[in-house]
Amino acid sequence: MLPTFTLSEAALEGISENASVILEATNDITLQLLEDNGLYFTQGTGAVTFKADADGDGVGSFSMSEGDRIFTNGRNITIEAAEIHVGGINNPLLSLWVEYNKKNG
Ligand SMILES: [Ca+2]
């Protein structure tokens, strides 16, 4: 069994504004129900990447609750996974992309 790591919501929200980060997992990345239903990244230019299934064997999903929302605050957010289950992301282009993939995926 692979180890599980937990990062707090506060740690994610505390990533400094111009730091680019990649959060990578062999299999699943799960955002637990957020207390305030929002993950608010600090406004800035640093790109944030969630990469599930980093070993590329087709097992690994990115999941968050339907009612939760990621506030990108101008940052680029990338989500890569074999399967993606998102709540909401307040980035218009990404939202469209997610909707498209829900319908056509
Ligand atoms: Ca995997």
Boltz pocket constraint, residues with backbone or C-beta under 6 A from the ligand:
constraints:
  - pocket:
      binder: B
      contacts: [[A, 25], [A, 26], [A, 27], [A, 53], [A, 54], [A, 55], [A, 56], [A, 57], [A, 58], [A, 59], [A, 60]]
      max_distance: 6.0
